[in-house]
Amino acid sequence: MADDLTVAKCVDLAIKSEDLGAELYARLARKFGQDRELSELFEGLGRDEIQHRELFRSMRDRAVSSSQGRILSNDQKNYLRAMSFADLVSSTESLEKDVEAIKSRDDALERVLRMEKATLAYYQAMRDVLGKDETVESLITVEKSHVVKVMQLMITGAKFRGLADSF
């Protein structure tokens, strides 16, 4: 399965993941519209996903041209494949079912935390395999902040006021 993984496909997978994340957050924002805090969190995360997608699109050509002729080893391909989370959320139909299955604020936050951690892990794997890239580094930083935001709400139940909040 990982045999055909290339640098371009690796970045394309990141773009697809951001698309799926944006769609999930839009659906969750609608579902939890009555919970202003949660709805605002999901709307903000969704906006970030859209920005991330555009950053990956702009980096795609640069990444492909800088890796011209580079062949990923089977171990690298397998690692990237194992760390990707696209299989967890593979289609809009799956997203709809996932969102329908979420019944409470805690369910939603747990689902989002898993997704954010998986995204972070994949981007760190991209960096490990493809090398340092300013765009990937900045997205890793943002994904870390997403994990912290969601965890703060889960653990404390408190309102999120900013990244300076601690738990």
ABEGO torsion letter per residue (X at the ends): XAAABBAAAAAAAAAAAAAAAAAAAAAAAAAAAABAAAAAAAAAAAAAAAAAAAAAAAAAAAAAAAABGBBBBAAAAAAAAAABAAAABABAAAAAAAAAABABAAAAAAAAAAAAAAAAAAAAAAAAAAEBBAAAAAAAAAAAAAAAAAAAAAAAGBBBAEAABBX
